Amino acid sequence: MNNLILSQSENLTMSSEQIAELLELRHDNVRQAAKNLESHGVIAFTEFSVKGNGRPKQVMQFDKRNSIIITAKLNAQFMMRIVDRWLHLESQQAPALPQNYLEALEHLVTKEKLLIEQAPKVEYFNKVLETTNGFTTTEIATELNMSAIKLNKTLKEMTVQRKIGNRWVLTAANLGNDYTTERTHVDESGKSRHSMMWTEKGRKFILDLLDGEIK
């Protein structure tokens, strides 16, 4: 496996296919999660076409920061696989050191500018995506080519969950299986909101449960 791609700008990047392989996930799951994070302004990536089995397929390309963020979202358990891979390959790359005072100053200004630009995204990530390795019902429903409303209704009919007030909760028979986790985020008014998220184990439980049921 080609671990990293060296772009023309001499910046190391990692592809969505490589991330999927390291995290033991399907490539389309990585792409879907990346698109969700991009829609909220959390990460950025570039796309390119590669030859697949008879037809081109779209592959995403991430820098170090964005590859680590999407890994935290997809599977925090395997985070060290990504980090270790970056450390190993960066240690093999000769650092591009500034050659004079002007280059050093330009490098410092560029770095500070990048930190300022990323500050709102980092704040959003800390507040809204606090629970790593959590999936919304909408994300899982997308994998099944259905709406979140239909998936919630189906899970209710299969006695997986029930509704209390405005919140979905697991039925007693499914408690204690680590299928869900609690996400707490802060809304624009500063109030704390709580919602049920599906863990990787819960996501697999749903996909296996509905395999063959919904086409």
Secondary structure as UniProt FT lines:
FT   STRAND          5..6
FT   TURN            8..9
FT   STRAND          12..15
FT   HELIX           16..23
FT   HELIX           27..39
FT   TURN            40..41
FT   STRAND          46..51
FT   STRAND          56..62
FT   HELIX           64..74
FT   HELIX           76..78
FT   HELIX           79..92
FT   HELIX           101..128
FT   TURN            132..133
FT   HELIX           137..143
FT   TURN            144..145
FT   HELIX           148..157
FT   TURN            158..159
FT   STRAND          161..164
FT   TURN            165..166
FT   STRAND          167..170
FT   HELIX           172..174
FT   TURN            175..176
FT   STRAND          180..186
FT   TURN            188..189
FT   STRAND          192..198
FT   HELIX           200..210
FT   TURN            211..213
//
